[in-house]
């Protein structure tokens, strides 16, 4: 993982086999067929609290082995998002830093982006600025374009020199890892097929909440000897009313955290 330490990211890690890919993609398609609409919010956020395939990936030993090499063996899943970029779509994600939205300290969070379909340059794979993980969090602002895949459209407000950006091109079944402060983005999918990937946000158990709203996370490996974040329950009744209600409770907390931001010290103006 020397390239992760140096550049803030690493890519092309093989984690999912063909059988697993077929199952995950068929389950996504089944849900879309049953509901009669594309996979979207709220189901795309924290899908591991709704669907067996997503719970399986969040706990996948090959994914966790790679994450452990970066952050150690006591691992919490803070969040996950299913990213579906439609075929021949101009959908994009602005240049941004994940740590802007998560309000966790220290900045050790790593995102595992698992490709469930081909995610190469033509499909609009992620691009990242090498070494940008050494930056503090830069000012971000909102962009409400319907093509922006982040609901509020947050992105870095200042102009960036992106001439040295590198693409994290992935084949289906591969994943990349990137640091919470690494500056990254993605752009149009020119392929005739969808680009589908699951972004899983992992943190070491030592991370603590600095947000105005208490945080939750799911223990996926090792032990949580700190208890800084409220423990989430692992998937217990996939695609049931009880599971949907629990997912909604977690999503309410997560959205409140994003909206309220960092807790100001007592007496702050």
C-alpha positions as CSV (number, residue, x, y, z in Angstrom):
1,X,0.0,0.0,0.0
2,X,3.0,2.3,-0.5
3,X,1.1,4.1,-3.3
4,X,-1.8,4.9,-1.0
5,X,0.5,6.4,1.6
6,X,2.3,8.5,-1.1
7,X,-0.6,9.4,-3.4
8,X,-3.7,9.1,-1.2
9,X,-5.2,6.3,-3.4
10,X,-4.5,2.9,-4.9
11,X,-6.5,1.1,-7.6
12,X,-7.0,-2.1,-9.5
13,X,-7.4,-4.4,-6.4
14,X,-9.2,-7.6,-7.4
15,X,-11.9,-8.5,-4.8
16,X,-15.1,-9.8,-6.4
17,X,-15.4,-12.9,-8.6
18,X,-17.8,-13.5,-11.6
19,X,-20.4,-15.4,-9.5
20,X,-20.5,-12.6,-6.9
21,X,-20.8,-9.9,-9.6
22,X,-23.6,-11.8,-11.3
23,X,-25.5,-12.1,-8.0
24,X,-25.1,-8.4,-7.0
25,X,-26.1,-7.0,-10.4
26,X,-29.1,-9.4,-10.7
27,X,-30.3,-8.3,-7.3
28,X,-30.1,-4.7,-8.3
29,X,-32.0,-5.4,-11.5
30,X,-34.6,-7.5,-9.6
31,X,-35.3,-4.6,-7.2
32,X,-35.6,-2.2,-10.1
33,X,-38.0,-4.5,-11.9
34,X,-40.1,-5.0,-8.8
35,X,-40.3,-1.3,-8.0
36,X,-40.6,-0.1,-11.6
37,X,-38.0,2.6,-11.3
38,X,-34.2,3.0,-11.3
39,X,-32.2,2.4,-8.1
40,X,-32.0,5.8,-6.3
41,X,-32.4,7.6,-3.0
42,X,-33.1,6.5,-0.3
43,X,-32.2,3.0,-1.2
44,X,-28.8,3.8,-2.8
45,X,-27.6,5.2,0.6
46,X,-26.6,2.7,3.3
47,X,-27.9,-0.2,1.1
48,X,-26.2,-2.6,3.4
49,X,-29.0,-1.9,5.8
50,X,-31.6,-3.0,3.2
51,X,-30.1,-5.6,0.9
52,X,-28.3,-8.9,1.4
53,X,-25.9,-8.3,-1.5
54,X,-24.8,-5.0,-0.1
55,X,-24.3,-6.4,3.4
56,X,-22.3,-9.2,1.9
57,X,-20.0,-6.7,0.1
58,X,-19.5,-4.4,3.2
59,X,-18.3,-7.5,5.1
60,X,-16.4,-9.1,2.2
61,X,-13.0,-10.5,3.5
62,X,-11.0,-9.4,0.5
63,X,-12.3,-5.9,0.7
64,X,-11.6,-5.8,4.5
65,X,-8.2,-7.3,4.1
66,X,-7.1,-4.4,1.8
67,X,-8.7,-1.8,4.1
68,X,-7.0,-3.4,7.1
69,X,-3.7,-2.8,5.5
70,X,-4.5,0.9,5.5
71,X,-6.3,1.6,8.8
72,X,-5.7,-1.5,11.0
73,X,-7.9,-4.4,12.0
74,X,-10.7,-2.6,14.1
75,X,-12.9,-1.5,11.3
76,X,-16.3,0.4,11.3
77,X,-18.4,1.0,8.2
78,X,-19.6,4.6,8.5
79,X,-21.5,4.8,5.3
80,X,-22.0,3.3,1.8
81,X,-23.5,4.6,-1.4
82,X,-24.5,2.8,-4.6
83,X,-23.3,4.9,-7.6
84,X,-25.2,4.2,-10.8
85,X,-24.2,6.4,-13.7
86,X,-26.7,5.8,-16.6
87,X,-25.5,4.8,-20.1
88,X,-24.5,7.7,-22.3
89,X,-25.1,10.2,-19.5
90,X,-23.5,13.5,-18.7
91,X,-24.0,12.8,-15.0
92,X,-21.0,13.9,-12.9
93,X,-19.6,14.4,-9.4
94,X,-17.6,17.6,-8.8
95,X,-14.1,17.8,-7.5
96,X,-14.5,17.2,-3.7
97,X,-13.1,15.7,-0.5
98,X,-15.2,13.1,1.3
99,X,-14.1,14.3,4.7
100,X,-16.1,17.5,4.0
101,X,-19.4,15.7,4.8
102,X,-18.5,13.2,7.4
103,X,-17.3,15.3,10.4
104,X,-15.0,12.6,11.8
105,X,-11.6,13.0,13.4
106,X,-8.8,12.0,12.9
107,X,-8.9,12.0,9.1
108,X,-8.3,8.3,8.6
109,X,-11.4,7.4,6.8
110,X,-10.9,5.4,3.6
111,X,-13.4,4.8,0.8
112,X,-13.4,1.5,-1.0
113,X,-15.0,1.9,-4.4
114,X,-16.1,-1.5,-5.7
115,X,-16.8,-1.8,-9.4
116,X,-19.8,-4.0,-10.2
117,X,-19.5,-3.1,-13.9
118,X,-16.7,-1.8,-16.0
119,X,-15.6,1.6,-14.7
120,X,-13.0,2.8,-17.2
121,X,-12.3,6.2,-18.7
122,X,-15.1,5.8,-21.2
123,X,-17.5,4.9,-18.5
124,X,-16.7,8.0,-16.4
125,X,-14.4,6.4,-13.8
126,X,-13.1,8.4,-10.8
127,X,-10.2,10.8,-11.3
128,X,-8.0,11.8,-8.4
129,X,-5.3,14.4,-7.7
130,X,-2.2,12.5,-6.4
131,X,-0.9,13.8,-3.1
132,X,-4.0,15.9,-2.4
133,X,-4.8,13.8,0.7
134,X,-2.2,16.0,2.5
135,X,-4.5,19.0,2.2
136,X,-6.8,20.2,4.9
137,X,-10.5,20.3,3.9
138,X,-10.9,23.0,1.3
139,X,-14.0,25.3,1.1
140,X,-16.9,23.6,-0.7
141,X,-20.1,25.1,-2.1
142,X,-23.3,23.8,-3.6
143,X,-24.3,23.0,-7.2
144,X,-27.9,22.0,-7.7
145,X,-27.6,20.8,-11.3
146,X,-29.8,17.7,-12.0
147,X,-26.7,16.1,-13.5
148,X,-24.8,16.3,-10.3
149,X,-24.9,12.9,-8.6
150,X,-24.5,14.3,-5.1
151,X,-27.9,15.6,-3.9
152,X,-26.7,19.0,-2.7
153,X,-24.0,19.0,-5.3
154,X,-21.2,20.0,-3.0
155,X,-17.8,20.5,-4.5
156,X,-14.6,22.5,-4.0
157,X,-15.3,26.2,-4.5
158,X,-11.9,27.3,-5.7
159,X,-10.4,26.7,-9.1
160,X,-8.1,23.7,-9.2
161,X,-5.2,22.7,-11.3
162,X,-6.3,19.2,-12.4
163,X,-3.9,18.7,-15.3
164,X,-2.1,16.1,-13.3
165,X,-5.2,14.1,-12.3
166,X,-5.0,10.4,-12.6
167,X,-7.9,8.0,-13.6
168,X,-8.7,5.1,-11.3
169,X,-9.9,2.8,-14.1
170,X,-11.5,-0.4,-12.9
171,X,-12.7,-3.7,-14.4
172,X,-15.8,-5.2,-12.9
173,X,-14.8,-6.9,-9.7
174,X,-11.9,-4.6,-8.9
175,X,-11.8,-1.8,-6.4
176,X,-9.9,1.3,-5.5
177,X,-9.2,2.9,-2.1
178,X,-8.9,6.6,-1.5
179,X,-8.2,8.8,1.5
180,X,-10.9,11.0,3.0
181,X,-9.0,14.2,2.1
182,X,-8.1,13.1,-1.5
183,X,-9.6,15.4,-4.1
184,X,-11.5,13.4,-6.7
185,X,-14.3,13.7,-9.2
186,X,-16.0,11.8,-12.1
187,X,-17.5,12.8,-15.4
188,X,-19.7,11.6,-18.3
189,X,-20.4,7.9,-19.1
190,X,-20.0,7.5,-22.8
191,X,-20.6,3.8,-22.8
192,X,-23.9,2.2,-23.8
193,X,-24.0,0.4,-20.5
194,X,-24.4,1.7,-17.0
195,X,-21.5,2.3,-14.7
196,X,-22.3,0.7,-11.3
197,X,-20.1,0.8,-8.2
198,X,-20.5,0.6,-4.4
199,X,-18.6,3.2,-2.4
200,X,-18.0,2.0,1.1
201,X,-16.7,4.4,3.7
202,X,-14.6,2.6,6.4
203,X,-13.0,4.2,9.5
204,X,-10.8,2.8,12.3
205,X,-12.6,2.5,15.6
206,X,-10.5,5.3,17.1
207,X,-12.3,7.9,14.9
208,X,-14.6,10.2,16.9
209,X,-17.5,12.4,15.9
210,X,-17.0,16.2,15.7
211,X,-20.5,16.8,14.2
212,X,-23.4,18.5,15.8
213,X,-25.5,15.3,15.6
214,X,-24.3,12.0,17.2
215,X,-22.9,9.6,14.6
216,X,-23.5,5.9,14.0
217,X,-21.4,3.1,12.4
218,X,-21.4,-0.6,11.9
219,X,-18.6,-2.8,13.3
220,X,-17.4,-5.1,10.4
221,X,-14.1,-6.4,11.7
222,X,-12.2,-6.6,15.0
223,X,-13.5,-4.8,18.1
224,X,-14.6,-1.3,19.0
225,X,-12.9,-0.5,22.3
226,X,-13.6,3.2,22.0
227,X,-17.4,3.5,21.5
228,X,-17.1,6.9,20.0
229,X,-20.0,6.3,17.6
230,X,-23.3,4.6,18.4
231,X,-23.3,1.0,17.2
232,X,-25.5,0.1,14.2
233,X,-27.2,-3.3,14.0
234,X,-26.2,-5.6,11.2
235,X,-28.9,-6.4,8.6
236,X,-31.5,-8.5,10.3
237,X,-34.5,-8.8,8.0
238,X,-33.7,-7.7,4.5
239,X,-36.4,-5.8,2.5
240,X,-39.0,-6.0,5.3
241,X,-40.9,-3.1,6.9
242,X,-38.9,-3.4,10.1
243,X,-35.6,-3.2,8.1
244,X,-36.9,-0.3,6.0
245,X,-37.9,1.6,9.2
246,X,-34.4,1.0,10.8
247,X,-32.8,2.2,7.6
248,X,-34.9,5.3,7.6
249,X,-33.9,6.0,11.2
250,X,-30.2,5.8,10.2
251,X,-30.7,7.9,7.2
252,X,-32.4,10.6,9.2
253,X,-29.4,10.8,11.5
254,X,-27.0,10.8,8.5
255,X,-28.8,13.6,6.7
256,X,-29.1,15.6,9.9
257,X,-25.3,15.3,10.3
258,X,-24.7,16.6,6.8
259,X,-27.1,19.5,7.2
260,X,-25.9,20.6,10.7
261,X,-22.2,20.2,10.2
262,X,-19.5,20.6,12.8
263,X,-20.4,21.3,16.4
264,X,-19.1,24.7,17.4
265,X,-17.4,25.0,20.8
266,X,-19.4,26.4,23.7
267,X,-19.4,30.2,23.6
268,X,-18.4,30.3,19.9
269,X,-19.9,33.2,17.9
